[in-house]
Amino acid sequence: MPVIAYHNRRFDPDVRTLHRIIQSGILGHIVKVSIHLHDFVRRKDWQTIRSLGRGALCSWGTHLIDCCFYLFGRNLSLEWARLLHVMNPGDAEDGFMICLSSDKTTIDVEYLNCAARRLPNWQVLGTSGTAVSDKDHFNVKFCEPGRLPRLPRRLTPPAGVSARLFCTRQKPACQTLLISDMVDL
């Protein structure tokens, strides 16, 4: 009998919407991703017992890592991981932090049940924009690379001007989208 993994989280509305946002290219090349699944809760059931094969990594880690594979491909390397035992009475971990990376993208994944104040579930930073989500919407801010103002060719300060006072930073004009219907993007 074959064993089949059931990774249903890749079909969640926020993951499907983020996939569409990334595939559209409006964020440019994805540089940094932060995934936060936070709550403030104590479990007191079989999922807190290691000998029963549980813990946060088995319960949620597989789903979140699969979402990373779905969104960014399978060519991800594990940079580091940390298992935490913070609040639950059992002996299994009740939280984890994982750092994955590819050639040019770093992905931080956190599952914590000791967060009395939640962070956004998804923060995706690209070379042309950023997408931030919570359960029911994405806020996407982006600029079109072709519309970025040209920087001056001279990147050294003029004679007599201190290098500390010389600044060529320019903020590009950006557009903002609020995507609240995550299923029908």
KASULFEN-V984782 format. One record per residue. RES is the residue in one small letter. PHI is phi in whole degrees, -180 to 180 (none if undefined). Layout:
RES;PHI  RES;PHI
//
This chain:
m;none  p;-74  v;-104  i;-122  a;-78  y;-109  h;-106  n;-76  r;-67  r;-66  f;-100  d;-64  p;-56  d;-68  v;-70  r;-63  t;-65  l;-63  h;-58  r;-66  i;-63  i;-63  q;-65  s;-68  g;85  i;-69  l;-89  g;75  h;-73  i;-78  v;-100  k;-143  v;-130  s;-124  i;-116  h;-123  l;-113  h;-116  d;-157  f;-129  v;-154  r;-115  r;-96  k;-143  d;-132  w;-62  q;-75  t;-99  i;-112  r;-63  s;-65  l;-92  g;78  r;-117  g;133  a;-62  l;-65  c;-71  s;-73  w;-116  g;-58  t;-61  h;-67  l;-69  i;-66  d;-62  c;-60  c;-63  f;-61  y;-63  l;-81  f;-125  g;89  r;-87  n;-85  l;-114  s;-111  l;-81  e;-86  w;-163  a;-150  r;-142  l;-98  l;-124  h;-126  v;-113  m;-123  n;-75  p;-75  g;-73  d;-100  a;-88  e;-64  d;-116  g;-163  f;-157  m;-133  i;-133  c;-120  l;-112  s;-152  s;-122  d;-55  k;-128  t;-126  t;-115  i;-125  d;-104  v;-120  e;-128  y;-127  l;-136  n;-108  c;-118  a;-104  a;-69  r;-128  r;-81  l;-96  p;-58  n;-64  w;-130  q;-133  v;-123  l;-110  g;-121  t;-72  s;-120  g;178  t;-138  a;-123  v;-129  s;-130  d;-134  k;-57  d;-114  h;-163  f;-117  n;-111  v;-116  k;-121  f;-150  c;-133  e;-83  p;-55  g;-68  r;-100  l;-67  p;-66  r;-72  l;-84  p;-63  r;-64  r;-79  l;-110  t;-118  p;-68  p;-62  a;-55  g;86  v;-105  s;-64  a;-61  r;-71  l;-94  f;-87  c;-138  t;-116  r;-70  q;-138  k;-86  p;-74  a;-73  c;-120  q;-111  t;-125  l;-120  l;-113  i;-104  s;-103  d;-97  m;-73  v;-80  d;-106  l;-65
//
